[in-house]
């Protein structure tokens, strides 16, 4: 009888395969749960100060200064 067909060897291999499949399934399930928990929105952590956006290391302000507002309104005025 060859080693391949040995009953004890086949049984051990089968048990090993089942164990490996079970571990892979648990690992996948654990990863999925972690992903779900990560996607949940936590209401306590709110962003503060969203008055600009990051470019490199400098923060650019999106609000216009009063001088810039005056210039913009003057430029948009239609001559009557």
C-alpha positions in Angstrom: 0.0 0.0 0.0 1.4 3.4 -0.9 1.8 6.2 1.6 -0.8 8.3 -0.4 -3.6 5.8 0.3 -2.8 5.2 4.0 -6.1 5.6 5.9 -4.5 7.3 8.9 -2.7 9.8 6.6 -5.8 10.6 4.7 -7.8 11.2 7.9 -5.1 13.5 9.4 -4.9 15.4 6.1 -8.7 15.7 6.0 -8.8 17.0 9.6 -6.0 19.5 8.8 -7.9 20.8 5.8 -11.1 21.3 7.8 -9.1 23.1 10.5 -7.5 25.3 7.9 -10.8 26.2 6.3 -12.3 27.0 9.7 -9.4 29.3 10.6 -9.7 31.0 7.2 -13.4 31.5 7.7 -12.9 33.0 11.2 -10.2 35.3 9.9 -12.4 36.5 7.1 -15.3 37.0 9.5 -13.2 38.9 12.0 -11.9 41.2 9.2 -15.4 41.9 8.0 -16.6 42.8 11.5 -13.6 45.1 11.9 -14.5 46.8 8.6 -18.1 47.2 9.7 -17.1 48.7 13.0 -14.8 51.1 11.2 -17.6 52.2 8.9 -19.9 53.1 11.8 -20.2 56.9 12.3 -19.3 58.0 15.8 -21.4 61.1 16.7 -19.1 62.2 19.4 -16.1 62.9 17.2 -17.1 65.9 15.1 -14.6 67.9 13.0 -13.9 71.4 14.2 -12.9 74.3 12.1 -13.6 73.3 8.5 -12.7 76.8 7.2 -10.2 75.8 4.6 -8.6 72.9 2.9 -5.1 71.5 3.1 -2.6 72.0 0.3 0.9 70.8 1.2 1.6 72.1 4.7 -0.1 75.4 4.4 -3.8 75.9 5.1 -5.6 77.9 2.6 -8.6 80.0 3.8 -11.7 79.8 1.7 -13.3 82.9 3.4 -12.8 86.2 1.7 -11.4 89.2 3.5 -13.5 92.3 3.6 -11.2 94.0 1.1 -11.5 91.1 -1.3 -15.3 91.1 -0.9 -15.4 94.8 -1.7 -13.3 94.3 -4.8 -15.4 91.4 -6.0 -18.7 93.3 -5.5 -17.2 96.3 -7.4 -16.1 94.1 -10.2 -19.5 92.5 -10.5 -21.5 95.7 -10.5 -23.1 96.4 -13.8 -22.8 100.0 -15.1 -26.2 101.7 -15.3 
